[in-house]
Amino acid sequence: MNKLTGLDLVALILVIVGGLNWLLVGIFSFDLVAAIFGAMSVVARIVYILVGLSAIYTLVNLGKFGRK
């Protein structure tokens, strides 16, 4: 049985956070990351980059998450 590593868990959390942020943008035109860290601040850009990299990581490792 494959267990999730720490990196897997962090990547999944970041993908979920990114998805929820896009939900807020789509429904309410409210960008939570920009509201917390400032619109396109260095920290906000880092968060966006980490979410994107996490999505790629999760996509590449998708089979691993579904195996028992």
N, CA, C and O atoms as CSV, one atom per row, in Angstrom:
chain,resi,resn,atom,element,x,y,z
A,1,MET,N,N,0.839,-1.188,0.000
A,1,MET,CA,C,0.000,0.000,0.000
A,1,MET,C,C,0.878,1.242,0.000
A,1,MET,O,O,1.754,1.390,0.852
A,2,ASN,N,N,0.644,2.122,-0.945
A,2,ASN,CA,C,1.406,3.363,-1.029
A,2,ASN,C,C,0.814,4.410,-0.109
A,2,ASN,O,O,-0.389,4.670,-0.142
A,3,LYS,N,N,1.651,5.003,0.704
A,3,LYS,CA,C,1.208,6.073,1.586
A,3,LYS,C,C,1.635,7.399,0.991
A,3,LYS,O,O,2.611,7.479,0.245
A,4,LEU,N,N,0.891,8.435,1.331
A,4,LEU,CA,C,1.244,9.762,0.851
A,4,LEU,C,C,2.452,10.279,1.623
A,4,LEU,O,O,2.515,10.168,2.847
A,5,THR,N,N,3.386,10.832,0.907
A,5,THR,CA,C,4.541,11.447,1.551
A,5,THR,C,C,4.165,12.857,1.990
A,5,THR,O,O,3.084,13.350,1.668
A,6,GLY,N,N,5.046,13.485,2.709
A,6,GLY,CA,C,4.811,14.864,3.127
A,6,GLY,C,C,4.650,15.783,1.933
A,6,GLY,O,O,3.805,16.678,1.942
A,7,LEU,N,N,5.464,15.565,0.896
A,7,LEU,CA,C,5.370,16.382,-0.310
A,7,LEU,C,C,4.036,16.182,-1.015
A,7,LEU,O,O,3.446,17.135,-1.524
A,8,ASP,N,N,3.565,14.939,-1.043
A,8,ASP,CA,C,2.264,14.650,-1.651
A,8,ASP,C,C,1.158,15.410,-0.927
A,8,ASP,O,O,0.284,16.000,-1.562
A,9,LEU,N,N,1.201,15.392,0.386
A,9,LEU,CA,C,0.181,16.055,1.186
A,9,LEU,C,C,0.212,17.567,0.987
A,9,LEU,O,O,-0.835,18.196,0.830
A,10,VAL,N,N,1.399,18.147,0.993
A,10,VAL,CA,C,1.524,19.590,0.771
A,10,VAL,C,C,1.010,19.964,-0.616
A,10,VAL,O,O,0.309,20.963,-0.775
A,11,ALA,N,N,1.360,19.158,-1.620
A,11,ALA,CA,C,0.909,19.429,-2.985
A,11,ALA,C,C,-0.612,19.364,-3.075
A,11,ALA,O,O,-1.232,20.222,-3.704
A,12,LEU,N,N,-1.217,18.359,-2.453
A,12,LEU,CA,C,-2.674,18.246,-2.480
A,12,LEU,C,C,-3.337,19.426,-1.779
A,12,LEU,O,O,-4.334,19.956,-2.270
A,13,ILE,N,N,-2.799,19.838,-0.648
A,13,ILE,CA,C,-3.357,20.990,0.069
A,13,ILE,C,C,-3.267,22.244,-0.779
A,13,ILE,O,O,-4.228,23.010,-0.854
A,14,LEU,N,N,-2.124,22.467,-1.421
A,14,LEU,CA,C,-1.968,23.657,-2.267
A,14,LEU,C,C,-2.902,23.620,-3.471
A,14,LEU,O,O,-3.428,24.658,-3.871
A,15,VAL,N,N,-3.115,22.449,-4.052
A,15,VAL,CA,C,-4.051,22.336,-5.179
A,15,VAL,C,C,-5.480,22.647,-4.706
A,15,VAL,O,O,-6.238,23.311,-5.412
A,16,ILE,N,N,-5.834,22.173,-3.532
A,16,ILE,CA,C,-7.167,22.464,-2.989
A,16,ILE,C,C,-7.314,23.950,-2.701
A,16,ILE,O,O,-8.339,24.545,-3.031
A,17,VAL,N,N,-6.305,24.555,-2.090
A,17,VAL,CA,C,-6.338,25.998,-1.820
A,17,VAL,C,C,-6.475,26.780,-3.129
A,17,VAL,O,O,-7.251,27.732,-3.211
A,18,GLY,N,N,-5.722,26.375,-4.143
A,18,GLY,CA,C,-5.814,27.041,-5.443
A,18,GLY,C,C,-7.193,26.891,-6.062
A,18,GLY,O,O,-7.734,27.839,-6.630
A,19,GLY,N,N,-7.753,25.707,-5.950
A,19,GLY,CA,C,-9.100,25.480,-6.490
A,19,GLY,C,C,-10.151,26.317,-5.780
A,19,GLY,O,O,-11.037,26.886,-6.417
A,20,LEU,N,N,-10.048,26.390,-4.458
A,20,LEU,CA,C,-10.999,27.212,-3.699
A,20,LEU,C,C,-10.825,28.695,-4.027
A,20,LEU,O,O,-11.804,29.438,-4.095
A,21,ASN,N,N,-9.587,29.120,-4.227
A,21,ASN,CA,C,-9.351,30.517,-4.612
A,21,ASN,C,C,-10.003,30.820,-5.956
A,21,ASN,O,O,-10.624,31.869,-6.128
A,22,TRP,N,N,-9.859,29.895,-6.912
A,22,TRP,CA,C,-10.495,30.109,-8.218
A,22,TRP,C,C,-12.019,30.094,-8.113
A,22,TRP,O,O,-12.697,30.809,-8.851
A,23,LEU,N,N,-12.558,29.292,-7.208
A,23,LEU,CA,C,-13.998,29.301,-6.963
A,23,LEU,C,C,-14.443,30.682,-6.485
A,23,LEU,O,O,-15.443,31.220,-6.960
A,24,LEU,N,N,-13.695,31.244,-5.549
A,24,LEU,CA,C,-14.019,32.587,-5.061
A,24,LEU,C,C,-13.907,33.633,-6.167
A,24,LEU,O,O,-14.729,34.545,-6.251
A,25,VAL,N,N,-12.897,33.500,-7.006
A,25,VAL,CA,C,-12.726,34.434,-8.125
A,25,VAL,C,C,-13.900,34.304,-9.088
A,25,VAL,O,O,-14.444,35.309,-9.547
A,26,GLY,N,N,-14.289,33.083,-9.391
A,26,GLY,CA,C,-15.369,32.857,-10.347
A,26,GLY,C,C,-16.734,33.306,-9.854
A,26,GLY,O,O,-17.519,33.869,-10.616
A,27,ILE,N,N,-17.018,33.061,-8.585
A,27,ILE,CA,C,-18.347,33.385,-8.062
A,27,ILE,C,C,-18.445,34.830,-7.586
A,27,ILE,O,O,-19.416,35.527,-7.878
A,28,PHE,N,N,-17.424,35.269,-6.849
A,28,PHE,CA,C,-17.511,36.576,-6.189
A,28,PHE,C,C,-16.522,37.620,-6.723
A,28,PHE,O,O,-16.499,38.747,-6.228
A,29,SER,N,N,-15.706,37.267,-7.723
A,29,SER,CA,C,-14.635,38.140,-8.209
A,29,SER,C,C,-13.739,38.587,-7.054
A,29,SER,O,O,-13.322,39.743,-6.990
A,30,PHE,N,N,-13.450,37.656,-6.145
A,30,PHE,CA,C,-12.639,37.939,-4.968
A,30,PHE,C,C,-11.444,37.000,-4.951
A,30,PHE,O,O,-11.603,35.782,-4.862
A,31,ASP,N,N,-10.245,37.570,-5.036
A,31,ASP,CA,C,-9.014,36.791,-5.015
A,31,ASP,C,C,-8.465,36.799,-3.587
A,31,ASP,O,O,-7.898,37.796,-3.142
A,32,LEU,N,N,-8.635,35.696,-2.881
A,32,LEU,CA,C,-8.240,35.601,-1.485
A,32,LEU,C,C,-6.733,35.761,-1.307
A,32,LEU,O,O,-6.288,36.416,-0.365
A,33,VAL,N,N,-5.952,35.173,-2.195
A,33,VAL,CA,C,-4.494,35.286,-2.099
A,33,VAL,C,C,-4.075,36.743,-2.226
A,33,VAL,O,O,-3.241,37.216,-1.454
A,34,ALA,N,N,-4.638,37.457,-3.185
A,34,ALA,CA,C,-4.320,38.874,-3.364
A,34,ALA,C,C,-4.801,39.694,-2.171
A,34,ALA,O,O,-4.140,40.653,-1.772
A,35,ALA,N,N,-5.936,39.328,-1.603
A,35,ALA,CA,C,-6.448,40.053,-0.449
A,35,ALA,C,C,-5.550,39.872,0.765
A,35,ALA,O,O,-5.381,40.801,1.555
A,36,ILE,N,N,-4.976,38.693,0.921
A,36,ILE,CA,C,-4.120,38.421,2.082
A,36,ILE,C,C,-2.722,39.011,1.891
A,36,ILE,O,O,-2.187,39.657,2.792
A,37,PHE,N,N,-2.142,38.787,0.728
A,37,PHE,CA,C,-0.737,39.138,0.518
A,37,PHE,C,C,-0.519,40.385,-0.333
A,37,PHE,O,O,0.615,40.848,-0.453
A,38,GLY,N,N,-1.567,40.936,-0.922
A,38,GLY,CA,C,-1.423,42.092,-1.804
A,38,GLY,C,C,-1.422,41.643,-3.243
A,38,GLY,O,O,-0.868,40.599,-3.586
A,39,ALA,N,N,-2.051,42.446,-4.080
A,39,ALA,CA,C,-2.183,42.091,-5.495
A,39,ALA,C,C,-0.806,42.026,-6.147
A,39,ALA,O,O,-0.077,43.016,-6.204
A,40,MET,N,N,-0.474,40.849,-6.628
A,40,MET,CA,C,0.778,40.552,-7.331
A,40,MET,C,C,2.021,40.980,-6.556
A,40,MET,O,O,3.020,41.397,-7.142
A,41,SER,N,N,1.942,40.872,-5.232
A,41,SER,CA,C,3.134,41.081,-4.417
A,41,SER,C,C,4.062,39.884,-4.614
A,41,SER,O,O,3.672,38.882,-5.213
A,42,VAL,N,N,5.266,39.989,-4.118
A,42,VAL,CA,C,6.224,38.897,-4.259
A,42,VAL,C,C,5.682,37.630,-3.584
A,42,VAL,O,O,5.784,36.535,-4.137
A,43,VAL,N,N,5.111,37.787,-2.397
A,43,VAL,CA,C,4.586,36.622,-1.678
A,43,VAL,C,C,3.407,36.002,-2.436
A,43,VAL,O,O,3.317,34.780,-2.546
A,44,ALA,N,N,2.512,36.830,-2.954
A,44,ALA,CA,C,1.372,36.314,-3.721
A,44,ALA,C,C,1.858,35.572,-4.961
A,44,ALA,O,O,1.321,34.518,-5.303
A,45,ARG,N,N,2.858,36.107,-5.628
A,45,ARG,CA,C,3.402,35.438,-6.813
A,45,ARG,C,C,4.014,34.090,-6.447
A,45,ARG,O,O,3.878,33.120,-7.193
A,46,ILE,N,N,4.685,34.028,-5.306
A,46,ILE,CA,C,5.264,32.760,-4.841
A,46,ILE,C,C,4.150,31.753,-4.561
A,46,ILE,O,O,4.274,30.581,-4.916
A,47,VAL,N,N,3.070,32.196,-3.932
A,47,VAL,CA,C,1.942,31.308,-3.661
A,47,VAL,C,C,1.368,30.789,-4.973
A,47,VAL,O,O,1.116,29.590,-5.101
A,48,TYR,N,N,1.158,31.670,-5.953
A,48,TYR,CA,C,0.624,31.242,-7.253
A,48,TYR,C,C,1.558,30.234,-7.924
A,48,TYR,O,O,1.095,29.249,-8.498
A,49,ILE,N,N,2.859,30.473,-7.856
A,49,ILE,CA,C,3.832,29.558,-8.457
A,49,ILE,C,C,3.794,28.202,-7.756
A,49,ILE,O,O,3.811,27.161,-8.413
A,50,LEU,N,N,3.743,28.210,-6.424
A,50,LEU,CA,C,3.695,26.951,-5.675
A,50,LEU,C,C,2.416,26.168,-5.970
A,50,LEU,O,O,2.449,24.941,-6.069
A,51,VAL,N,N,1.305,26.864,-6.107
A,51,VAL,CA,C,0.044,26.186,-6.451
A,51,VAL,C,C,0.153,25.562,-7.842
A,51,VAL,O,O,-0.270,24.423,-8.040
A,52,GLY,N,N,0.705,26.282,-8.789
A,52,GLY,CA,C,0.875,25.752,-10.139
A,52,GLY,C,C,1.809,24.557,-10.188
A,52,GLY,O,O,1.520,23.566,-10.857
A,53,LEU,N,N,2.931,24.647,-9.478
A,53,LEU,CA,C,3.864,23.519,-9.422
A,53,LEU,C,C,3.223,22.316,-8.730
A,53,LEU,O,O,3.456,21.170,-9.117
A,54,SER,N,N,2.423,22.586,-7.714
A,54,SER,CA,C,1.718,21.503,-7.022
A,54,SER,C,C,0.724,20.815,-7.942
A,54,SER,O,O,0.558,19.597,-7.882
A,55,ALA,N,N,0.064,21.591,-8.793
A,55,ALA,CA,C,-0.875,21.004,-9.750
A,55,ALA,C,C,-0.143,20.090,-10.728
A,55,ALA,O,O,-0.624,19.001,-11.042
A,56,ILE,N,N,1.010,20.527,-11.205
A,56,ILE,CA,C,1.805,19.693,-12.116
A,56,ILE,C,C,2.272,18.433,-11.400
A,56,ILE,O,O,2.171,17.333,-11.944
A,57,TYR,N,N,2.782,18.588,-10.184
A,57,TYR,CA,C,3.239,17.443,-9.391
A,57,TYR,C,C,2.101,16.447,-9.164
A,57,TYR,O,O,2.285,15.238,-9.307
A,58,THR,N,N,0.930,16.965,-8.810
A,58,THR,CA,C,-0.223,16.101,-8.553
A,58,THR,C,C,-0.667,15.399,-9.829
A,58,THR,O,O,-1.024,14.221,-9.790
A,59,LEU,N,N,-0.650,16.094,-10.951
A,59,LEU,CA,C,-1.021,15.501,-12.230
A,59,LEU,C,C,-0.065,14.372,-12.602
A,59,LEU,O,O,-0.499,13.309,-13.045
A,60,VAL,N,N,1.230,14.600,-12.425
A,60,VAL,CA,C,2.232,13.583,-12.758
A,60,VAL,C,C,2.076,12.357,-11.854
A,60,VAL,O,O,2.273,11.226,-12.301
A,61,ASN,N,N,1.728,12.577,-10.602
A,61,ASN,CA,C,1.621,11.489,-9.629
A,61,ASN,C,C,0.181,11.036,-9.395
A,61,ASN,O,O,-0.100,10.409,-8.373
A,62,LEU,N,N,-0.719,11.329,-10.295
A,62,LEU,CA,C,-2.129,11.038,-10.126
A,62,LEU,C,C,-2.388,9.557,-9.863
A,62,LEU,O,O,-3.210,9.222,-9.011
A,63,GLY,N,N,-1.719,8.684,-10.560
A,63,GLY,CA,C,-1.908,7.253,-10.376
A,63,GLY,C,C,-1.559,6.803,-8.980
A,63,GLY,O,O,-2.188,5.891,-8.443
A,64,LYS,N,N,-0.562,7.430,-8.383
A,64,LYS,CA,C,-0.132,7.080,-7.043
A,64,LYS,C,C,-1.223,7.338,-6.020
A,64,LYS,O,O,-1.358,6.580,-5.060
A,65,PHE,N,N,-2.014,8.409,-6.211
A,65,PHE,CA,C,-3.046,8.763,-5.257
A,65,PHE,C,C,-4.239,7.822,-5.334
A,65,PHE,O,O,-4.987,7.700,-4.364
A,66,GLY,N,N,-4.427,7.167,-6.448
A,66,GLY,CA,C,-5.586,6.292,-6.603
A,66,GLY,C,C,-5.313,4.835,-6.251
A,66,GLY,O,O,-6.256,4.054,-6.118
A,67,ARG,N,N,-4.061,4.451,-6.098
A,67,ARG,CA,C,-3.713,3.054,-5.803
A,67,ARG,C,C,-3.958,2.711,-4.350
A,67,ARG,O,O,-3.874,3.556,-3.459
A,68,LYS,N,N,-4.266,1.437,-4.141
A,68,LYS,CA,C,-4.412,0.939,-2.765
A,68,LYS,C,C,-3.286,0.015,-2.443
A,68,LYS,O,O,-3.220,-0.514,-1.333
